[in-house]
Amino acid sequence: MYNYYFGRGWKRYLPYLGMFPALALYLIFGVGPSFFTALFSFTNISGVPNTPWNWVGFDNYASFFSLSGAGRDNLGVLTRTIIFCIAVTLIQNGVALFMAVLVNSRPLGHLFFRSLFFMPTILGVTIIGLIWNLLFNPLEGPIQKLWNVFGQSSEFLGSPSSAFPLVIFVQIWQNMGFSLVIFLAGLQSISRDWLDAARVDGASPWQTFRHVTFPLLSSSVTTNVLLAIIGSLQTYQLIYVLTGGQFETSTLALQVFKIGFQGSISGGGLSRVSQVQQGYAASIAMIQFAFILVVALGSQWYLRRRETQI
């Protein structure tokens, strides 16, 4: 067995010394905050200077899963987070795959459309939120004016019945281009020999896509599904800019931010203001982490298994 050394004596440790700065930064800014988040989730720390705090054990977790008060609101937020994740993952990847197939067929202006679809991914979350807030303005917004042509009106992002679907739509609009690029890369990596062989055998375009193209895109599907799941479960900036978490649009990630830094708990249409509770927010963050971990690992196991069976 061949071993490569960087030198003799102390010089053998030079690679480890080179790794130390990056490892130290990771431990300080990555592992450290994660450890203290887990630790604070068992306390009633508020984050307010000179305010005493105590060890409360699993009280924060019990409060989250309780069926009264803020606990009932949090269970609603958890349900909404699951719905948000499923809707974004399925619709975003379905639309991205459809558009990738169209762009891959190289219609007139396909380079322009590919750039157009990808453009929202490079815009800042605040810019996107402000743009769609202007478009959905219930008084003078262009979409409202178009709605008025048909004799209809809506409060859009100010209505509990329409705000959440619109938030899902904007989330998909923002990230669909990234999924499209991954699918497009997968489509362009498929050998033409497979497609030509299917056509020679008399397969229709749909049969070719179903039995040849889609199975060969399994790695792209796995990547996009995992990215969409993790991204949707972590989303809070876009929702905060669009609605502030009001009108039944708050998710777990946004709940952590609001309770831990603003002292507000989403409930019903408007938020109820209360004291900042960073210990309680830390417990929700740990629940969110466990939820993302289980969903991501379960999805990866299923998708990887599916790849090996194709």
Secondary structure, DSSP 8 states (H G I E B T S, - for coil): -----S-SGGGGGHHHHHHHHHHHHHIIIIIHHHHHHHHHTTB-----TT----B-TTHHHHHHT-SSTHHHHHHHHHHHHHHHHHHHHHHHHHHHHHHHHHHHT--TTHHHHHHHHHGGGGS-HHHHHHHHHHHT-TTT-HHHHHHHHTT----GGGSTTTHHHHHHHHHHHHHHHHHHHHHHHHHHTS-HHHHHHHHHTT--HHHHIIIIIHHHTHHHHHHHHHHHHHHHHH--HHHHHHTTTTTTT--HHHHHHIIIII-EEE-SSSEEE----HHHHHHHHHHHHHHHHHHHHHHHHHHHHHHHH-
